[in-house]
Amino acid sequence: MKTPVATAPRRASGGTATSLWLLLWALYTTQFIGASFLQTGLTGILRDGGAQLSTLSALQLLGLAWPLKFLWAPLLDRWPLRARSGHHRSWVILLQTLMVLSLLGLALIGDPMGGLTAVVALAAAFVLFSATQDVAADALSVRGLPASRHDAGAGVQVAASYIGTVIGGGLALWVYDLWGWRAAVLLLVLFTAAAMIPVLRYEEPQREAAASGRLRLSDMFGVLAQPGARTWGLIAVPLVSLGSAAMWSLVTPALVDAGWSLTRIGVVTSVVASVPALGAGLLGGVLCGRWGKAPTMVLGAAIQLTGGLSLMPAITAHPAVPAPAASILAAVGACLVLSGYTVMNTGIYAVNLNLSRPSHAGADFTLLTSISMLAGTIGAWAGLLTASVTGYGMAAASGLAAVAVGIAVCRHHQARWGRAVRERS
């Protein structure tokens, strides 16, 4: 006989407290501040210090904690650290503190190349803590946001990630160039620690404690048993993520081949393109509420297609387009590709929020996003592999085609099951 699990109260249908919005902005921003620095800034700093490419490639594997976090997400749903502090809030307090401490450990290292082993160990710890914090943050989103605010919540989730990208991938590197390693890492510490203010001020709604007993497969994968969820989570969204990642993976190597400097590429892809993407995330949340999720995702796909076409002269070195014009089109294309993906992703996150069960809030949302992340990893690999065989043009076209098919399936899903999902939420 299966052990029953107490269900959480349903989400309120009223308004959403300002404290929750501040909490979500803070948590999703700080996640990506550190993640962007480790993925982009740390890679550049270590390469500048003479690190081998094999070392840098191994460093990227630390990011696997994010798509694999669904494996331990049910543990956070079942067991609070301190129930009086809030079920998931207590996890956030611990994990945010550990994120700050791991960054402080990095700041204590004077020379990142000289202390490379310690840098990698602390970076791995930070990635693990931030990935797990994301589970708790997603759970707070699912349980705290009423169904009527899912669209706006998804916009905040996506837009905040680009603020983090600008700070961790752009501002931190600028500080590093001016004042060095410790100043750059202390900047990350400051922003990450500041996020504790809205965490401590937020009061999480009470939930019933889960009954004791072993974890079941339904705790981890039960969200896929809902009507239409397998089509959504295993076909539609993975296709969008795979195609988008395949397209984006081509941008940096193609621009290098086109003669762009690494600094110029970094500024365009990590800073310039992130600013309109931030606005696109907020706009996507508004449009989801006004137009519906399916039309918003279709608009995002159209924007990404336009961006992909704008990139073509630069990545294919088309002789009919002068180099200055190709460079301008490439910058515009990068902005459009990222903004289009952001608009699509806002609609996707809103549906994920609808599908997630409040009693398994962290596990459900985490599983859906983890599948998407895995598909994105495969897409980036496939895009570069295809480009090595057929060239950048065919690889980009294949990626955009995968996105188009994925969005068509998303639209079909919403037409068939969207109403049922909204009523259930």
N, C-alpha and C positions, 0 to 999 in steps of 0.2 A: 504494500500500500504506500503510495507516495505521500511524503510529508507536506501538509498544506503550507502555503506561504501567505502571510497576511498581506492584503493589498493596501496600497497607499490611498489616501483620499484623492478624489479626482481633482483636477486643476480647477481653480476658481474661474468663473466666467467674467469677472469684473475687470477693473483696471489693474495695472502693474505698478508696483511701488518704484519710486525713483531709486531707492537703494539697490534694487535688483538690476536696474539698467546700469548703474555705476559699477556694480559688481561684475557684470558681464563684460563691459568695456574694459575694465581693468584686467580681468583674468585672461581674456582672449588676446589682448594686446601683449601682456608680458610673456605669454607662451611663445609668441612669434618673435619677440625681441631676442630672446636667447637662442631660439631655433635658427633664426636668420643669421645671427652672428656666428654660430657654430658651423652652419652650412656654407656661408659665403665669406664672412669676415675672417674667421679662424683659418679657413682654407687659404685665403690670400696671404695672411700674415705668415703662416708656416711655409708656404711656397716661397715667399720673399726671403725667409730665413734659410732656405736651402733644403726644405723637406722634399723627399722623393715623391713622385706621383703615386707610387704604390702605397705609401703611407697615407696620402690624402684620400685615395680611393677607399682604403680600409676605414678611414674616419667617417666616410659617408654611410657606412654600414650601421653606424650607431643609430641612424634614423629609423631602422627597422622596428625600434620599440614602439613607434607610433602606429603602424598598421597592425602590429601584433598585440596591442594593448587590450583587444577584446578578450584575450585569454584570461586576464585577471580582473576585467571590469566587473563581473558578477560579485566578486568579493567585496567591492566597495558598496554595491547595492545592498548586500546582505548584512554586513557588519559595520556599525558606526564605531569610530574611535571613542567618542564621548557624546552620548546621546543628548545631554543637556546643551551642548554647543551646536546642535544641529547634525543630522545624520551625515549629509555630504559636506556641509560646511566644516565639520571637524576634520575631514580628510583634506579639504582645501587649506586649512590653517597649517596642518602638518607639512603638506607637500610644498606650499609656497615658501615656508620657512626653510625647508631642505634645499629648494632652488636657490634661495639667497645664500645659504651657507656654502653650496657647491661653487657658486660664482665668487664668493669671498676667498675660497680656496684657490681658485684660478688667479685672483688678484695677488695672492701671496707669492706666486711664482714670478720671479723677476725676469727670467728669460724663458719664453715658451719653448724654444728649441732645446735649450739646455735641460729643461724639465719636461721633455716631451711625454714620457711615460705618465707622469702625474697629470699633465694636461689632458691626455686621452682618457685617463681614469675618471677625472672630475667631469669632463665633457660627457662621458657615458652616464655618469650619475645624474647630471643635470637633465639629459634627454629622457632618462627613465622617470625622473620626478615630474618633469613637465608633461610627459605623455599620460602619466597616471593622474596628474592634476586635471588634465583635459577631460578625463572620464567623470570626475566629480563636478567639473564646471558644466559639462553637457547635462548631467543629471539635474543640476540646479536649474538649467534652462528649461528642461522638459517639465519639471515639477512646478516651477515658479511661474512660467508664462501661460496665461490662458490661451485657448485655441485661437481666439481672435487676434492675439498678438504674436503668433508664430512667425508671420511674415516679417514683421519689424525685428523680431529676435534673430531671425536668420540673417537679416541685413547687418545687424550689429556684429554677429559672429564673424561674418566674412570681412566686413570693413575693418574691424579691429585688427585682424591679422595683417592688413597692409600697413597700419600704423606701426605695428611691431616690426615689419619688414623694413620700413624706412629708418626706424631707429637702430635696429640691430644690424642691418645690412649697409646702411648709408652713414648715419650719424656716428656710429661707433667707429667706423673706419676713418672718418674725418678726424675724430678725436685721437685715434691711434697715430695718424700722420703728424698731428700737432704735438702730442704729449706722451705718446707711447702706450705700451701694453697695459700697464696698471690703470691708467686713466680711462682707457676704453672699457675695461672690465668693470671698474667702479661705476661707470655710467650705467651699465647693465644692472649692477647691484642696486643702484638708486631707484631706477624705474621698477624693478621687480619688488623691492621692499615697499615702495609706495603703494603697490596694489593691495597690501595688507590692510590699508585704511578702510576701503569699502568692504573688505571681507569681514573685518571685526565689527563694522557697523550694521551689517546685514543680519536679519533674523530669519532663519530658514523655517518655513512652515513645518509643524509637527507631522510626523508620520508614525504609523504603527511599526513596531519592531518585527522583522521577519521571524517566522518560527524557526526553531533550531532544526538542524538536519543537514544532510549533505547537499551539495549543489547538484542540480540536474541539468541535462542538456537544454531543457526548455528555458532555464535561466539565461543561458548564453545565446541560444539560437531561436527562441520562441517567437521573436518578432517576425521571422520569415514564414511563420505559419498563418499569418493574417492574410485575408483576401488581397491578392495582387502584390503582396510584399516580395515574393520571390522574383516576379517579373521586374519589379522596381530595383531591388537590391542586387540581383545577380545578373541582370541583362542591361537595363536602361542606363543606370548610373555608371556602372563599370565601362560601358561603351563611351560615354561622354568623357569620363576621366582618362581612359586610355587614349582616345583621340586627341584630347587637349594636351596631355603630357607629351605625346609624340610630337605634336606641333611645336610646343614650347622648348623641347629638348634640342631642337635644331637651331634655335635662334643664336645662342652663343657661339657654337663652332662655325656656323655659317657666316656670322659677322667677323669672326677672326679671319676666316678665309677671304673675306671681302676687304681685309686690311684695317679693320677697326682695332684700336688699342684696347687692352683689357680694362683700363680705367674708364674709357668711354662706354664700353659695353656694360660695365657694372653700374655706372650712373644711369644709363638709359633703362636697363632691365630691372634694377633694384630700387631706384628712386623715382625717376621720371614716370615710368609706367605704373608705379604703385599709387601715385597720387590720383589719377583718374579712376583707377581700380577701386580705391577707397570710396570715392563718390558713387561709383557704379554699384557697390555693395548696398549703400543706403538707398539709392534709387531703386534697386531691385526689390528691396523690402517694401517700398511704397507701391511699386507696380504690381507686386504679387497681391497686395490687398485690393487694388483698384481693378486690375485686369484679370487676375487669376494667375495661378502658378504656371500653367501650360503656356499661355501667350508670352509671359515674361521669359521663360526658358527659350522659346522660339526666337524672341528678340535678341537674347544673349548669343544664340548660335549665329544669327545673322551678323551681329557685330563682330564676332570672332572670325567668321568667313571673310568679312571685309578686311579685317586686320591681316589675315593670312594672305589675301591677294595683294595687299599693300607691301608685304614683306618679300613677295616673289622676285621683284627686280634685283634686290640686294642679295638674296640667298642663291639665286641662279646666275648672278652676274650677267644679266641680260644686256647685250650690247646696244639695244635701242634706247635704253634709259641712261642718261648721263649720271656719273657717279654722285654729284651733289644731290640730284633729284632722288636717286636711289637711297641715299643716306636719310633724307627727310622722310621718304616713304617708309623706310625701315623703322625709324623712331615712332612714327604715327602707327605703323602696323603693330609694333610691340605693345603700345598702349591699348590698341583696339583688341588685340588677342587676349590680353590679360583682363581688360574690362569686360569683354564678352563672356569669358569664363566666369568672372565674378558674378555677373547677372544670372547666368545659368545656375551657378552654385548656390545663389541665394534661394532660388526656387527649389533646388534639390534639398537644401538644409531645412526649408520650411516643411516639405513633405516628410523628411526624416523626423522632425519634431512631432508631426501629426501621427506617424506610425508608432513612435516609441511609447511603450506602456509605462505609466507612472511608477508602478511597483518594480519595474526593471529599467528605470530611466537611464542609468549610466551604461548598462550592458547593451541595451537596444540601440541607442544612438551611436555608441562606440562601434558596434558591429557593422552598422550600415556605412559609417565613414571609413572604417578599416578596410572593408571590401573595396571601396572607392580608392583608397590610398594604394592598395596592392595593385589595382588595375592601372593606376597612374605610374607606378614603378615599372610595370611591364611595358606600358606605353612608351615611356622614355627610352627604355632599352630597345624596343622594337623600332622606334622612330630613327634612332641613330644607326641601327643595323640596316634598316631599309635604305637609309641615305648612303651607306657605304656601298650598297649594291646598285641602286638605281639613281642615286643623286638626290639632292635636297628637294628639288621640285616635286618628284613623284612621292617622296616620303611625306612632304607637307600636304599634298593632295590626299594621300591615304588617311592621314590623321584627321583632316577636316571631314572626309567622308564618314569616318567612324563616329565623329561628333554628330553629323546629320542623322545617321541611323539611330544613334542613341536618343537624340532629342525627339525623333519621331515616335520611338517606343515610350518615352516619357509622356508625350502628349496623349498617346493611346491609353496609357495607364491612368492619367488623370480623367480622361473622358469616361473610362469604364469604372474606376474605383475611387476617384477623388472625392465624390460626395459621401460615400460610405466612410472613408477615412476621416473626413471632417466631422461627421456626425458622431463617430466613435470618440473623437478627441473632446 
